[in-house]
Amino acid sequence: MVSVTVKVDYKGKSYQTNVLTDPNANQEQILQQALHQVQKQWSE
């Protein structure tokens, strides 16, 4: 596992999050993980 810092836009705001992912994951998979983390954190 590797830690990747990703900046994503969610509801008009930018968020920076760390993603633990497989070293062989492609950029799209990493971005989807990051967006899912931000959505989970900020949706209620």
Number of C-alpha atoms within 10 A of each C-alpha: 10 11 11 14 12 15 14 16 11 12 7 7 7 11 13 13 15 15 18 13 15 12 10 9 11 10 9 9 13 19 16 12 18 23 21 11 14 19 13 10 9 9 6 5
